[in-house]
Structures are given as structure tokens and as C-alpha cells.
Amino acid sequence: MRSLPVADPGVADHRSAARLLRWLAGRVRPSLAASAVLCVIWTVSQSLMPAVVGRAVDAGLTTRDTDALLAWGAALLGLGLVQAAAGVAAHRFAVFTWLATAYRTVQLTVRHASQLGATLPRRLAAGEVVSIGTSDISQLGSAMEIVARAAGSVAAIVVITAVLLATSVPLGLVIVVGVPVLMAVIGVGIRPLHRHQQIYRDQQATLATLASDIVTGLRIVRGVGGEPVFADRYRAQSQELRRRGMRLASVESLLEAAQVLLPGLFLVLVTWIGARLAVAGELTVGQLVACYGYTAFLVGPMRTLTEFVHTTTRGHVAARRVAGLLAIEPELADPPRPRRVPPADGDLVDVPSGLRVAAGRLTAVAATAPEDVVALADRLGRYRDAEVTLAGVPLRELALATVRQRILVADNDAWLFAGRLRDELDGDAQLPDDALRSVLNVASAADIVAALPAGLDAVVAERGREFSGGQQQRLRLARALLADPPILILVEPTSAVDAHTEARIADRLRAARSGRTTVVCTTSPLLLEHADRVVLLHDGKVLAEGGHAELLRTEPRYAALVTRTEVAS
């Protein structure tokens, strides 16, 4: 599905939400239609039962006609069997519709999130994404599932109205007038409910974002002594969410009470009118029994219709949030006519800084300002639009998939995902253990795997939290090396490891990437001395380049940077 054109990502308009709901309905149309037909059969067969019971009373019990009683009893049994079979089948299709809608939404949002890439966290809070994946998909599934039951309820009300009109015009008119009035009364509470649900949903997403931030940065928060501050902030927002939830619950409780009270009053009214007609001789005993059965049965369809309004309202709120996510456009898009893939032996050139990365060589970049390195890596990997060329072809003229296949940027913000360590390192699960261990040795991470009881088959926890910062960094490096891209850009790959480990990695990295283009952004002398060429960035521009030893002798700023000393004035 194409992105929905809305102005504010994260909060789509009603039209976009309706469009999404129609699209989802189209994806589940066969099961939705089957469920609706079966629900109609189920409810209509159930609504005819009071008529059969009434006929059994009049034709069998009142006249003591055994044959008629058996015949109408058999008819009642047949309706019961039809109702049971249709109910079971309708429930099965309803559950399928619910699941298909929910997980179609998951597929849609995950696919779009992967297309957005680095754009998503900059445009939408993590808590909002979590709420979409946990709460909104359930609401959308319920909104689709309730459609079939609502169709059955409408069919049952129409059948009962027709039967009552044929039996007694006053009773039929009560149904014709009373049902719309009851729906209108209950509908009055839907508008404030919609507003409270929207506010609660937004607050819930905000709180989820705050919780995610606290959990992610818990070590840092504790390190600076900010744990009480963040705890108080979370407590205050959670209490506000509780208050919002109480307001929402009060509206929902009134609506739920109305769904019980009003149909109950309606049942009393119809029964009273039917009893008076029976006393006046306008209804038989069997018709009075059937009348009571109709009104008692109508409670169910009427509650289903009010539930339909309630559930679709919640589904519309959820659809607006999902549509808001789908409306976010990637900051970088494929060109209308992508250029052909350039040759693998071409140089990578960053025009803004003047950096030229020679093909097949190990280039080290040292920057006097750390933010210049981050900006450079973003430009070289086309995570930021800039004048960068590969073999003379501008990256902006290549398909993004081509750029991602050719250039891999590995920085310290990359996560270790939950799952088997083997799958985490080798996503395609195609490399033998010997190849995995060889690369782990290059990254000096073999000891990490050896310490795990299950080795490569050990299960990694969320974000690799069982590993230290240095261990995570070495495993990320191993993962990047196993990808073996034509161009690999490493941003401070050894900043969290000790000097001995860093020396081993520096000594092995050059041989492991022999013949492949590699850029290492670092100020570590242990890595810099193994580079074929070292480039010094100052104020985002290439200031000097050459060998490590040469720059130490000839460029004071470089010497001060890598030796951590002050530049002589």
C-alpha cells in the first residue's frame, strides 16, 4: 500500500484512516463475506425460533395435537442444528478475519518501517511504534471482525420486525421506531468516547517512549545520579495516564450500562404491550410467547450494534495512528531512473569534505571534531543527501538498494538483536562454523563465544545486554566483517576495548579486508599506523593526508589529536 498523503506524520486525518480501513477490508474480503453470510444465517435461524415455539404452543399444546407438536419440535431442532453449524463456522471465519487484519497491518507497518530506515526514529517516537504493534493491530482486527456480527444483527432485526408487523402492527411499529431511537441515544456517547480514546492513546504512546528511554539509558542515568529524577517524571506521567484512563473508563462504563439498561427497558415495553394485546384477545398465547421471545432475543442484536459503533470508533482511532506511520515518507528516495551499477574498483569521493577513498585500500580518517566523522559516515553511506560519487557516479543517482549492497556503515549505535548468536552474526545462515570463527578471531571476539555454554548457538538477549560494551563492539565488528561488503565504513570500531585487544584487531583487520575498500574513522594510533593512507579532517574539510608516521612529523594538529596533547601556539 502506498503511503497516505497527510500533513502531520503520526496523526492522520479521518479520510486517510477510512482509506486504510477500506484497504484492509479488501484484503480480507473473502473471509469477511463468508463470516457475514454465516452470521446472517446464524442470527436469522435464532430469530425464527420464537415463532416456531409460538406455533408449537398454539398448534400443539393448546389443541393437544401431538403430531403438530412433534412437527414444530422437529422444526425447532432443525433451526437449532442450522444455528449451531452456522455459529461454529462463522466464529472460525471471524477469528481468521481478526488475525488476517491484525497481521496484515503488522506486515504493512513493518515493511514501511524497513523502507523508512533511519528516517523512522527521527520522525516517530519509539513508544508510538510500540503502541501500534501492540494495541492498534488488536483494535483494527476487532473492527473488521465486528462487521460480520453487525450484519447478522441487522438481518435478525429486519426479520423480527417483519414477523411482528405481520402479527401485530403496534408491536411491529414499536420495533421500527424503538431500535433507531435506542441507537441514537447510545450514539450520543460515542463522540466524547472517541475524543477520550484519542487523548488516552497519545498519552499511552508518550509514556511508552519515556519507559523505553529510561530502560535504554539506565546505566547512564544511574551513573549521573539521575535515577530519582527520571523515576519521578515517569511516575507523574503514569499517574496522568491513569487519570486519563479513569475518564475513558467512566465514559465506557456509561456506554456499557446503556447497552444493558435501554434494551432491557425496551424488552419490558414490548412485553407489556404484548400482554395487553393478549388480554384484549388480539394475540394468542403462542403469539405472546413468541413476542416475549423476540424481545428477549433482540437484546443480543441491539448490544451487538452498539458494540459495533464502539468497536469501529476505537478501530478508527487506531487506523489514524497506523495511517500516520504509513504517511511518513523516506528522507531519501530512489531516483526516477536509477543509473547502472558502477564498477567495483572505483573510488568513493565525498565532495563536501574533499575526501577521496581509494578503491581496495584501507583508509583511516581522523577528525578534530567527532561530529564531523558522524556526518562523513552518513554522507558516504547515503544516510544523508550530499555530493558523493562512486566510480564517478553520484550516489543520489543510484537505487538505495544498490548503495546498501555496495556500502556498509557500521557504527556504535547498531544493535545486537535477540536470537541465536549464529543468526545474529550471519543473517543468511550460510557460512560454516570455520568461517564464523575466522572472522570472530579477526574481531578478537573468539573468547566471547568460547565463554558461552552453547557457543554460537547461545541465545542473545534483547540488545545483547548480557555482553559488556567492549564485547558488544567486537561482536558488531564481526557482524560487519561477515557481511563482507565491497566498501566497509567503520566508525570508532575499537573505542570500548582495551589497548591489547585493539592492537590485535588492528593487526588482523588489514589482512582480513585485503583488496576491499575500507574506511576506519578513528583517532587510535594502533589503527592509524596500519592504514594505507590517513586523512585528517578539520572543520569538516580534508586538512592533510599521508602516512601515520609522516603526519605525526609534519602536521601538529594531527599529532595533538592522536597523542592527546595540546597544539603549540
C-alpha positions as CSV (number, residue, x, y, z in Angstrom):
1,M,0.0,0.0,0.0
2,R,1.3,3.4,-0.9
3,S,2.0,6.0,1.8
4,L,-1.0,8.0,2.8
5,P,-0.8,11.7,2.0
6,V,-1.3,13.5,5.3
7,A,0.4,16.6,6.7
8,D,1.3,15.5,10.1
9,P,3.1,12.1,10.4
10,G,1.8,10.2,13.4
11,V,-1.7,11.8,13.3
12,A,-3.5,11.1,10.1
13,D,-6.9,12.6,9.2
14,H,-10.2,10.8,9.0
15,R,-10.1,10.4,5.3
16,S,-6.7,8.6,5.5
17,A,-8.0,6.4,8.3
18,A,-11.1,5.5,6.3
19,R,-8.9,4.7,3.3
20,L,-6.8,2.3,5.4
21,L,-9.8,0.6,6.7
22,R,-11.2,0.1,3.2
23,W,-7.9,-1.3,2.1
24,L,-7.7,-3.8,5.0
25,A,-11.3,-4.8,4.3
26,G,-10.4,-5.5,0.7
27,R,-7.5,-7.8,1.8
28,V,-9.9,-9.9,4.0
29,R,-12.9,-9.7,1.7
30,P,-13.5,-13.4,1.2
31,S,-13.3,-14.4,4.9
32,L,-15.3,-11.2,5.8
33,A,-18.0,-12.0,3.3
34,A,-18.2,-15.7,4.4
35,S,-18.4,-14.7,8.1
36,A,-21.1,-12.1,7.3
37,V,-23.2,-14.7,5.4
38,L,-22.8,-17.3,8.1
39,C,-23.7,-14.7,10.8
40,V,-26.8,-13.8,9.0
41,I,-27.8,-17.5,8.8
42,W,-26.9,-17.9,12.5
43,T,-28.9,-15.0,13.8
44,V,-31.9,-15.4,11.4
45,S,-32.3,-19.0,12.4
46,Q,-32.1,-18.0,16.0
47,S,-34.6,-15.2,15.5
48,L,-37.1,-17.6,13.9
49,M,-37.1,-19.9,17.0
50,P,-39.6,-17.8,19.0
51,A,-42.0,-18.0,16.0
52,V,-41.7,-21.8,15.9
53,V,-42.1,-22.0,19.7
54,G,-45.3,-19.9,19.4
55,R,-46.7,-22.1,16.7
56,A,-45.9,-25.2,18.7
57,V,-47.9,-23.6,21.6
58,D,-50.9,-22.7,19.5
59,A,-51.0,-25.7,17.2
60,G,-49.7,-28.4,19.6
61,L,-50.2,-27.6,23.2
62,T,-53.4,-25.5,23.1
63,T,-55.1,-28.0,20.8
64,R,-53.3,-31.0,22.3
65,D,-52.3,-32.1,18.8
66,T,-49.3,-34.4,19.3
67,D,-48.5,-34.6,15.6
68,A,-48.4,-30.8,15.2
69,L,-46.3,-30.6,18.4
70,L,-43.8,-33.1,17.0
71,A,-43.7,-31.4,13.7
72,W,-43.0,-28.0,15.2
73,G,-40.5,-29.6,17.6
74,A,-38.6,-31.1,14.7
75,A,-38.6,-27.7,13.0
76,L,-37.2,-26.2,16.2
77,L,-34.5,-28.9,16.3
78,G,-33.6,-28.2,12.6
79,L,-33.2,-24.5,13.3
80,G,-31.0,-25.3,16.3
81,L,-28.8,-27.5,14.2
82,V,-28.5,-24.9,11.5
83,Q,-27.8,-22.3,14.1
84,A,-25.1,-24.4,15.7
85,A,-23.4,-25.2,12.4
86,A,-23.5,-21.7,11.2
87,G,-22.3,-20.3,14.5
88,V,-19.3,-22.6,14.6
89,A,-18.3,-21.8,11.0
90,A,-19.0,-18.0,11.5
91,H,-16.7,-17.9,14.6
92,R,-14.0,-19.7,12.7
93,F,-14.1,-17.2,9.8
94,A,-14.4,-14.3,12.3
95,V,-11.2,-15.3,14.1
96,F,-9.5,-15.7,10.7
97,T,-10.6,-12.2,9.7
98,W,-9.4,-10.8,13.0
99,L,-6.0,-12.4,12.7
100,A,-5.7,-11.6,9.0
101,T,-6.4,-8.0,9.6
102,A,-4.1,-7.7,12.6
103,Y,-1.1,-9.4,11.0
104,R,-1.7,-7.7,7.6
105,T,-1.3,-4.5,9.5
106,V,1.9,-5.8,11.0
107,Q,3.2,-6.7,7.6
108,L,2.2,-3.3,6.2
109,T,3.8,-1.3,9.1
110,V,7.0,-3.5,9.3
111,R,7.5,-3.3,5.5
112,H,7.1,0.5,5.6
113,A,9.3,0.8,8.7
114,S,12.1,-1.1,6.9
115,Q,11.7,1.3,3.9
116,L,11.9,4.3,6.1
117,G,15.1,3.0,7.8
118,A,16.9,5.8,9.6
119,T,14.0,8.2,8.9
120,L,11.6,6.4,11.3
121,P,13.3,7.2,14.6
122,R,13.8,10.8,13.6
123,R,10.1,11.2,12.7
124,L,8.2,9.0,15.2
125,A,8.8,8.2,18.8
126,A,9.6,4.6,19.8
127,G,6.7,4.4,22.1
128,E,4.3,5.3,19.2
129,V,5.7,2.4,17.1
130,V,5.4,0.0,20.1
131,S,1.7,1.1,20.7
132,I,0.9,0.5,17.0
133,G,2.4,-3.0,17.2
134,T,0.7,-4.0,20.5
135,S,-2.6,-2.1,20.8
136,D,-3.7,-0.7,17.4
137,I,-3.5,-4.0,15.5
138,S,-5.9,-5.5,18.0
139,Q,-8.3,-2.7,17.6
140,L,-8.2,-3.0,13.8
141,G,-8.7,-6.7,13.9
142,S,-11.8,-6.2,16.2
143,A,-13.2,-3.5,13.9
144,M,-13.1,-5.9,11.0
145,E,-14.5,-8.9,13.0
146,I,-17.5,-7.0,14.3
147,V,-18.7,-6.1,10.8
148,A,-20.0,-9.7,10.2
149,R,-21.8,-9.9,13.5
150,A,-23.4,-6.5,12.9
151,A,-24.6,-7.7,9.5
152,G,-26.2,-10.7,11.2
153,S,-27.8,-8.5,13.9
154,V,-29.3,-6.1,11.3
155,A,-30.7,-9.1,9.4
156,A,-32.2,-10.5,12.6
157,I,-33.9,-7.2,13.5
158,V,-35.3,-6.9,10.0
159,V,-36.8,-10.4,10.2
160,I,-38.2,-9.9,13.6
161,T,-39.7,-6.6,12.6
162,A,-41.4,-8.2,9.6
163,V,-42.8,-11.0,11.6
164,L,-44.1,-8.7,14.3
165,L,-45.7,-6.4,11.7
166,A,-47.4,-9.4,10.3
167,T,-48.6,-10.5,13.7
168,S,-49.4,-7.1,15.3
169,V,-48.9,-3.7,13.7
170,P,-48.4,-1.9,17.1
171,L,-45.7,-4.3,18.1
172,G,-44.0,-4.0,14.8
173,L,-44.1,-0.2,14.9
174,V,-42.5,-0.3,18.4
175,I,-39.6,-2.2,16.9
176,V,-39.4,0.0,13.8
177,V,-39.3,3.2,15.9
178,G,-37.6,1.9,19.1
179,V,-34.5,0.4,17.6
180,P,-33.3,3.6,15.8
181,V,-34.1,5.7,18.9
182,L,-32.1,3.4,21.1
183,M,-29.2,3.5,18.7
184,A,-29.4,7.3,18.5
185,V,-29.3,7.6,22.3
186,I,-26.3,5.3,22.6
187,G,-24.6,7.1,19.7
188,V,-24.7,10.3,21.7
189,G,-22.0,8.9,24.0
190,I,-19.7,7.8,21.1
191,R,-18.4,11.3,20.3
192,P,-16.9,12.0,23.8
193,L,-15.7,8.4,23.9
194,H,-13.8,8.9,20.6
195,R,-12.1,12.1,22.0
196,H,-11.1,10.4,25.3
197,Q,-9.7,7.4,23.4
198,Q,-7.6,9.6,21.2
199,I,-6.2,11.5,24.2
200,Y,-5.5,8.3,26.1
201,R,-3.9,6.7,23.1
202,D,-1.5,9.6,22.6
203,Q,-0.6,9.7,26.3
204,Q,0.0,5.9,26.3
205,A,2.5,6.3,23.4
206,T,4.3,9.1,25.2
207,L,4.6,7.0,28.4
208,A,5.9,4.0,26.4
209,T,8.5,6.3,24.8
210,L,9.7,7.5,28.2
211,A,9.9,4.0,29.5
212,S,11.9,2.9,26.5
213,D,14.3,5.8,27.0
214,I,14.8,5.1,30.7
215,V,15.4,1.4,30.1
216,T,17.8,2.1,27.3
217,G,19.9,4.6,29.2
218,L,19.5,3.1,32.7
219,R,23.3,2.8,33.2
220,I,23.9,6.4,32.2
221,V,21.0,7.6,34.3
222,R,22.4,5.8,37.3
223,G,25.9,7.0,36.6
224,V,24.9,10.6,36.7
225,G,22.6,10.1,39.7
226,G,19.5,11.0,37.7
227,E,17.5,7.9,38.5
228,P,15.2,9.7,41.0
229,V,14.5,12.5,38.6
230,F,13.5,10.1,35.8
231,A,11.5,7.9,38.2
232,D,9.6,11.0,39.4
233,R,9.0,12.0,35.8
234,Y,7.7,8.6,34.8
235,R,5.6,8.4,38.0
236,A,4.0,11.8,37.2
237,Q,3.2,10.8,33.6
238,S,1.9,7.4,34.6
239,Q,-0.4,9.0,37.1
240,E,-1.7,11.3,34.4
241,L,-2.3,8.3,32.1
242,R,-4.2,6.7,35.0
243,R,-6.4,9.7,35.3
244,R,-7.0,9.7,31.5
245,G,-7.8,6.0,31.7
246,M,-10.3,6.7,34.5
247,R,-12.0,9.3,32.4
248,L,-12.1,6.9,29.5
249,A,-13.4,4.1,31.7
250,S,-16.2,6.3,33.1
251,V,-17.4,7.0,29.5
252,E,-17.1,3.4,28.5
253,S,-18.9,2.3,31.7
254,L,-21.9,4.6,30.9
255,L,-22.0,3.2,27.4
256,E,-21.9,-0.4,28.7
257,A,-24.6,0.4,31.2
258,A,-26.7,1.9,28.5
259,Q,-26.3,-1.2,26.3
260,V,-27.9,-3.2,29.1
261,L,-30.4,-0.8,30.5
262,L,-32.0,0.5,27.3
263,P,-32.6,-2.8,25.6
264,G,-33.9,-4.1,29.0
265,L,-36.4,-1.2,29.1
266,F,-37.3,-1.9,25.5
267,L,-37.9,-5.6,26.4
268,V,-40.2,-4.5,29.3
269,L,-42.2,-2.1,27.0
270,V,-42.7,-4.7,24.2
271,T,-43.7,-7.4,26.7
272,W,-46.2,-5.0,28.4
273,I,-47.8,-4.1,25.1
274,G,-47.9,-7.7,24.0
275,A,-49.5,-8.8,27.3
276,R,-52.2,-6.1,26.9
277,L,-52.9,-7.2,23.4
278,A,-53.2,-10.8,24.5
279,V,-55.6,-9.8,27.3
280,A,-57.7,-7.9,24.7
281,G,-57.8,-11.1,22.6
282,E,-55.7,-9.6,19.7
283,L,-52.8,-12.1,20.4
284,T,-52.9,-15.8,21.1
285,V,-51.0,-17.4,23.9
286,G,-48.5,-18.7,21.4
287,Q,-48.0,-15.3,19.8
288,L,-47.5,-13.7,23.2
289,V,-44.8,-16.3,24.0
290,A,-43.2,-15.6,20.6
291,C,-43.4,-11.9,21.3
292,Y,-41.5,-12.3,24.5
293,G,-39.0,-14.5,22.8
294,Y,-38.5,-11.9,20.1
295,T,-37.8,-9.1,22.5
296,A,-35.6,-11.2,24.7
297,F,-33.6,-12.2,21.7
298,L,-33.4,-8.6,20.4
299,V,-31.2,-7.7,23.4
300,G,-28.4,-9.5,21.8
301,P,-28.5,-7.9,18.3
302,M,-29.0,-4.5,19.8
303,R,-26.0,-4.9,22.0
304,T,-24.0,-6.1,19.0
305,L,-25.0,-3.0,17.1
306,T,-23.9,-0.7,20.0
307,E,-20.7,-2.8,20.3
308,F,-20.2,-2.3,16.5
309,V,-20.3,1.5,17.0
310,H,-18.0,1.4,19.9
311,T,-15.5,-1.0,18.3
312,T,-15.4,0.8,15.0
313,T,-14.8,4.0,16.8
314,R,-11.8,2.5,18.5
315,G,-10.7,1.0,15.2
316,H,-10.9,4.4,13.6
317,V,-8.6,5.8,16.2
318,A,-6.2,3.0,15.7
319,A,-6.4,3.4,11.9
320,R,-5.4,7.1,12.2
321,R,-2.3,6.1,14.1
322,V,-1.3,3.4,11.6
323,A,-2.1,5.8,8.7
324,G,0.1,8.4,10.3
325,L,3.0,5.9,10.3
326,L,2.4,5.0,6.7
327,A,2.3,8.7,5.7
328,I,5.9,9.2,6.7
329,E,8.0,9.5,3.5
330,P,11.6,8.4,3.4
331,E,14.0,11.3,3.5
332,L,16.0,9.6,0.8
333,A,14.1,8.1,-2.2
334,D,15.2,6.2,-5.3
335,P,15.8,8.4,-8.4
336,P,13.2,8.1,-11.1
337,R,15.7,6.4,-13.4
338,P,18.5,4.8,-11.4
339,R,21.9,4.6,-13.0
340,R,23.6,1.3,-13.7
341,V,25.8,-0.2,-11.0
342,P,29.2,1.4,-11.2
343,P,32.4,-0.8,-11.3
344,A,33.6,-2.2,-8.0
345,D,37.1,-0.8,-8.3
346,G,36.0,2.9,-8.4
347,D,37.0,5.5,-5.8
348,L,34.5,6.8,-3.3
349,V,34.6,10.6,-3.2
350,D,33.0,12.9,-0.7
351,V,32.8,16.4,-2.4
352,P,31.9,18.4,0.7
353,S,35.0,17.4,2.6
354,G,37.3,16.7,-0.3
355,L,37.9,13.1,0.8
356,R,38.8,10.5,-1.8
357,V,38.7,6.9,-0.7
358,A,40.9,4.8,-2.9
359,A,39.4,1.5,-4.1
360,G,40.9,-1.6,-2.5
361,R,42.8,0.3,0.2
362,L,42.5,0.8,3.9
363,T,41.9,4.5,4.6
364,A,41.8,5.9,8.1
365,V,40.0,9.2,8.8
366,A,40.9,11.2,11.9
367,A,38.7,14.2,12.7
368,T,39.3,17.0,15.2
369,A,35.6,17.1,15.9
370,P,33.7,13.8,16.4
371,E,30.5,15.2,14.8
372,D,32.4,15.6,11.5
373,V,33.1,11.8,11.5
374,V,29.4,11.0,12.0
375,A,28.4,13.4,9.3
376,L,31.0,12.0,6.9
377,A,29.9,8.4,7.5
378,D,26.2,9.4,6.9
379,R,27.2,11.0,3.6
380,L,29.4,8.1,2.4
381,G,26.6,5.6,3.3
382,R,23.9,7.8,1.8
383,Y,22.1,8.3,5.0
384,R,22.2,12.0,4.3
385,D,21.9,13.5,0.9
386,A,25.2,15.0,-0.3
387,E,27.6,15.3,-3.3
388,V,29.2,11.8,-3.1
389,T,30.3,9.8,-6.0
390,L,31.3,6.1,-6.5
391,A,33.4,5.5,-9.6
392,G,32.3,8.9,-10.9
393,V,28.6,8.1,-10.4
394,P,26.7,10.2,-7.9
395,L,25.2,8.1,-5.1
396,R,21.9,10.0,-5.4
397,E,21.6,8.6,-8.9
398,L,21.8,5.0,-7.7
399,A,19.0,3.0,-6.3
400,L,19.2,2.9,-2.5
401,A,19.3,-0.9,-2.6
402,T,22.4,-0.7,-4.7
403,V,24.1,1.7,-2.3
404,R,23.3,-0.6,0.6
405,Q,24.7,-3.6,-1.2
406,R,27.9,-1.7,-2.0
407,I,28.5,0.3,1.1
408,L,28.0,-0.7,4.7
409,V,28.3,1.8,7.6
410,A,29.0,0.1,10.9
411,D,28.9,2.4,14.0
412,N,28.4,2.0,17.7
413,D,24.7,2.8,17.5
414,A,24.0,-0.5,15.8
415,W,22.1,-3.0,18.0
416,L,22.5,-6.7,18.7
417,F,19.1,-8.3,18.2
418,A,17.6,-11.1,20.3
419,G,18.0,-14.6,18.9
420,R,20.8,-17.1,18.3
421,L,24.2,-15.6,18.1
422,R,24.9,-17.6,14.9
423,D,21.9,-15.9,13.2
424,E,22.9,-12.6,14.6
425,L,26.3,-12.7,13.1
426,D,25.4,-14.4,9.8
427,G,21.9,-13.4,8.8
428,D,21.8,-15.7,5.8
429,A,22.9,-18.7,7.9
430,Q,25.1,-19.9,5.0
431,L,28.6,-19.7,6.4
432,P,30.2,-22.7,8.0
433,D,31.5,-22.6,11.6
434,D,35.1,-22.3,10.5
435,A,34.4,-19.1,8.5
436,L,32.5,-17.7,11.5
437,R,35.3,-18.5,13.9
438,S,37.9,-17.0,11.5
439,V,36.1,-13.6,11.4
440,L,35.5,-13.8,15.2
441,N,39.2,-14.1,15.5
442,V,39.8,-11.0,13.4
443,A,37.4,-9.1,15.7
444,S,39.1,-10.6,18.7
445,A,35.7,-12.0,19.7
446,A,36.5,-15.7,19.8
447,D,36.9,-15.6,23.6
448,I,33.4,-14.2,23.9
449,V,31.9,-17.1,22.0
450,A,34.1,-19.6,23.8
451,A,32.8,-18.4,27.2
452,L,29.2,-19.1,26.2
453,P,27.9,-22.5,27.2
454,A,26.2,-23.0,23.9
455,G,28.8,-21.3,21.8
456,L,27.5,-19.9,18.5
457,D,24.1,-21.4,19.3
458,A,23.7,-19.3,22.5
459,V,20.7,-17.1,22.6
460,V,21.4,-13.4,22.7
461,A,19.1,-11.3,24.9
462,E,17.5,-8.1,23.8
463,R,20.1,-5.6,22.6
464,G,22.8,-8.0,23.7
465,R,22.5,-6.8,27.3
466,E,24.4,-9.8,28.7
467,F,27.6,-8.5,27.0
468,S,29.7,-5.6,28.1
469,G,30.2,-2.5,25.9
470,G,33.5,-3.8,24.6
471,Q,32.1,-7.3,23.9
472,Q,29.2,-5.8,22.0
473,Q,31.5,-3.6,20.0
474,R,33.6,-6.7,19.0
475,L,30.6,-8.7,18.0
476,R,29.3,-5.8,15.9
477,L,32.6,-5.6,14.2
478,A,32.5,-9.4,13.5
479,R,29.0,-9.0,12.1
480,A,30.1,-6.2,9.7
481,L,33.1,-8.2,8.6
482,L,31.0,-11.3,7.9
483,A,28.7,-9.2,5.6
484,D,31.9,-8.6,3.5
485,P,30.6,-5.6,1.6
486,P,32.7,-4.1,-1.2
487,I,33.0,-0.9,0.8
488,L,33.0,-1.0,4.6
489,I,33.0,2.1,6.8
490,L,33.8,1.6,10.4
491,V,33.1,4.4,12.9
492,E,35.3,4.1,16.1
493,P,35.3,0.3,16.0
494,T,37.6,-0.1,19.0
495,S,36.7,2.8,21.2
496,A,35.4,0.5,24.0
497,V,38.1,-2.2,24.1
498,D,41.5,-2.3,25.9
499,A,44.8,-1.5,24.2
500,H,45.9,-5.1,23.9
501,T,42.6,-6.2,22.2
502,E,42.7,-3.1,20.0
503,A,46.3,-3.9,18.9
504,R,45.1,-7.5,17.9
505,I,42.2,-6.1,15.9
506,A,44.3,-3.5,14.1
507,D,46.9,-6.1,13.1
508,R,44.3,-8.5,11.7
509,L,41.8,-6.1,10.2
510,R,44.1,-5.0,7.3
511,A,44.7,-8.6,6.2
512,A,41.0,-9.6,6.5
513,R,40.0,-6.7,4.3
514,S,42.8,-7.1,1.7
515,G,41.7,-6.0,-1.7
516,R,38.5,-4.5,-0.4
517,T,37.8,-0.8,0.2
518,T,37.7,0.0,3.9
519,V,37.3,3.3,5.8
520,V,38.1,3.4,9.5
521,C,37.1,6.6,11.3
522,T,39.3,6.7,14.4
523,T,41.9,8.6,16.4
524,S,43.6,5.5,17.8
525,P,47.3,5.3,16.9
526,L,47.1,1.5,16.9
527,L,44.6,1.6,14.0
528,L,46.1,4.6,12.2
529,E,49.5,3.1,11.9
530,H,48.1,0.1,10.0
531,A,46.2,2.2,7.4
532,D,47.5,2.6,3.8
533,R,46.5,6.2,4.0
534,V,45.5,8.6,6.8
535,V,43.3,11.7,6.3
536,L,42.9,14.5,8.8
537,L,39.6,16.3,8.8
538,H,39.4,19.8,10.4
539,D,36.2,21.8,10.3
540,G,34.7,19.1,8.1
541,K,37.4,19.5,5.4
542,V,40.5,17.5,4.5
543,L,43.4,19.3,6.1
544,A,46.2,16.8,5.5
545,E,46.8,13.3,4.2
546,G,49.6,10.8,4.1
547,G,51.1,8.0,6.3
548,H,50.6,7.9,10.0
549,A,54.3,8.5,10.8
550,E,54.5,11.2,8.2
551,L,51.6,13.2,9.6
552,L,52.9,12.9,13.1
553,R,56.1,14.6,11.9
554,T,54.6,17.2,9.6
555,E,51.1,18.1,11.0
556,P,50.9,19.5,14.5
557,R,47.1,19.2,14.7
558,Y,47.3,15.6,13.8
559,A,50.0,14.9,16.3
560,A,48.0,16.7,19.0
561,L,44.8,14.7,18.1
562,V,46.3,11.2,18.2
563,T,48.6,11.8,21.1
564,R,46.0,13.7,23.2
565,T,48.3,16.8,23.7
566,E,47.7,20.5,23.2
567,V,48.7,22.2,20.0
568,A,51.6,24.6,20.4
569,S,50.5,28.2,19.9
